[in-house]
Amino acid sequence: MPTIFALADFVVLAGAFDQCGLRINETFAAGRPAIVTRTYGVANELVLDGENGFIVKQGDIDALTDRIALLAADAALQERLSKNAASTFVTGPTALFATNLLDLAESLAGARSRADSR
């Protein structure tokens, strides 16, 4: 998906909810900014309003279209947000997520081993 997202100038994810933010990671891996709704799971965690994308209120069509028009018309803004998006992907919580996932797997494996030895 990052290859496909790289073909776009930016990505709009205006759904009502997305808990894990996989699309944002793919978007940022492609070095593209994103416009998301506040109910999107990564709003204010990965997507920082005005830094690497924009956050709009769910259902606020006027705000959504304003941000789309702004980003589409301003090449310098697109470039700045794109650089920040790529940087967010490199330095963001991806490593933390991987570490937590490995810790969880080890914890579950340890609990299973203890249960099997009983």
Contacts in CASP RR format, 6 or more apart in sequence:
PFRMAT RR
TARGET T0000
AUTHOR 0000-0000-0000
METHOD contacts of the structure
MODEL  1
MPTIFALADFVVLAGAFDQCGLRINETFAAGRPAIVTRTYGVANELVLDG
ENGFIVKQGDIDALTDRIALLAADAALQERLSKNAASTFVTGPTALFATN
LLDLAESLAGARSRADSR
1 23 0 8 1.000
1 26 0 8 1.000
1 30 0 8 1.000
2 26 0 8 1.000
2 27 0 8 1.000
2 29 0 8 1.000
2 30 0 8 1.000
3 30 0 8 1.000
4 30 0 8 1.000
5 11 0 8 1.000
5 26 0 8 1.000
5 27 0 8 1.000
5 29 0 8 1.000
5 30 0 8 1.000
5 31 0 8 1.000
5 32 0 8 1.000
6 30 0 8 1.000
6 31 0 8 1.000
6 32 0 8 1.000
8 30 0 8 1.000
8 32 0 8 1.000
9 32 0 8 1.000
9 71 0 8 1.000
9 72 0 8 1.000
9 78 0 8 1.000
10 32 0 8 1.000
10 33 0 8 1.000
10 34 0 8 1.000
10 35 0 8 1.000
10 53 0 8 1.000
10 71 0 8 1.000
10 72 0 8 1.000
10 78 0 8 1.000
10 81 0 8 1.000
10 82 0 8 1.000
11 23 0 8 1.000
11 27 0 8 1.000
11 32 0 8 1.000
11 33 0 8 1.000
11 34 0 8 1.000
11 35 0 8 1.000
12 34 0 8 1.000
12 35 0 8 1.000
12 36 0 8 1.000
12 64 0 8 1.000
12 68 0 8 1.000
13 23 0 8 1.000
13 24 0 8 1.000
13 27 0 8 1.000
13 34 0 8 1.000
13 35 0 8 1.000
13 36 0 8 1.000
13 37 0 8 1.000
13 40 0 8 1.000
14 35 0 8 1.000
14 36 0 8 1.000
14 37 0 8 1.000
14 56 0 8 1.000
14 58 0 8 1.000
14 59 0 8 1.000
14 64 0 8 1.000
15 37 0 8 1.000
15 39 0 8 1.000
15 40 0 8 1.000
15 58 0 8 1.000
16 37 0 8 1.000
16 39 0 8 1.000
16 58 0 8 1.000
17 39 0 8 1.000
17 40 0 8 1.000
17 41 0 8 1.000
18 40 0 8 1.000
18 41 0 8 1.000
18 42 0 8 1.000
19 41 0 8 1.000
20 41 0 8 1.000
21 40 0 8 1.000
21 41 0 8 1.000
21 42 0 8 1.000
21 46 0 8 1.000
23 34 0 8 1.000
24 34 0 8 1.000
24 36 0 8 1.000
24 40 0 8 1.000
24 42 0 8 1.000
24 46 0 8 1.000
24 47 0 8 1.000
25 46 0 8 1.000
25 89 0 8 1.000
25 94 0 8 1.000
27 33 0 8 1.000
27 34 0 8 1.000
27 85 0 8 1.000
28 34 0 8 1.000
28 46 0 8 1.000
28 52 0 8 1.000
28 85 0 8 1.000
28 86 0 8 1.000
28 88 0 8 1.000
28 89 0 8 1.000
29 86 0 8 1.000
29 89 0 8 1.000
31 82 0 8 1.000
31 83 0 8 1.000
31 85 0 8 1.000
31 86 0 8 1.000
31 89 0 8 1.000
32 82 0 8 1.000
32 85 0 8 1.000
33 52 0 8 1.000
33 53 0 8 1.000
33 54 0 8 1.000
33 71 0 8 1.000
33 78 0 8 1.000
33 81 0 8 1.000
33 82 0 8 1.000
33 84 0 8 1.000
33 85 0 8 1.000
34 47 0 8 1.000
34 52 0 8 1.000
34 53 0 8 1.000
34 54 0 8 1.000
34 85 0 8 1.000
35 53 0 8 1.000
35 54 0 8 1.000
35 55 0 8 1.000
35 56 0 8 1.000
35 64 0 8 1.000
35 67 0 8 1.000
35 68 0 8 1.000
35 71 0 8 1.000
36 42 0 8 1.000
36 43 0 8 1.000
36 47 0 8 1.000
36 53 0 8 1.000
36 54 0 8 1.000
36 55 0 8 1.000
36 56 0 8 1.000
37 43 0 8 1.000
37 55 0 8 1.000
37 56 0 8 1.000
37 57 0 8 1.000
37 58 0 8 1.000
37 59 0 8 1.000
37 64 0 8 1.000
38 44 0 8 1.000
38 55 0 8 1.000
38 56 0 8 1.000
38 57 0 8 1.000
38 58 0 8 1.000
39 58 0 8 1.000
40 47 0 8 1.000
40 55 0 8 1.000
43 55 0 8 1.000
44 55 0 8 1.000
45 93 0 8 1.000
46 52 0 8 1.000
46 88 0 8 1.000
46 92 0 8 1.000
46 93 0 8 1.000
47 53 0 8 1.000
47 54 0 8 1.000
47 55 0 8 1.000
48 84 0 8 1.000
48 88 0 8 1.000
49 55 0 8 1.000
50 81 0 8 1.000
51 81 0 8 1.000
51 84 0 8 1.000
52 81 0 8 1.000
52 84 0 8 1.000
52 85 0 8 1.000
52 87 0 8 1.000
52 88 0 8 1.000
53 71 0 8 1.000
53 81 0 8 1.000
53 84 0 8 1.000
53 85 0 8 1.000
54 67 0 8 1.000
54 70 0 8 1.000
54 71 0 8 1.000
56 63 0 8 1.000
56 64 0 8 1.000
56 67 0 8 1.000
57 63 0 8 1.000
70 77 0 8 1.000
71 77 0 8 1.000
71 78 0 8 1.000
71 81 0 8 1.000
END
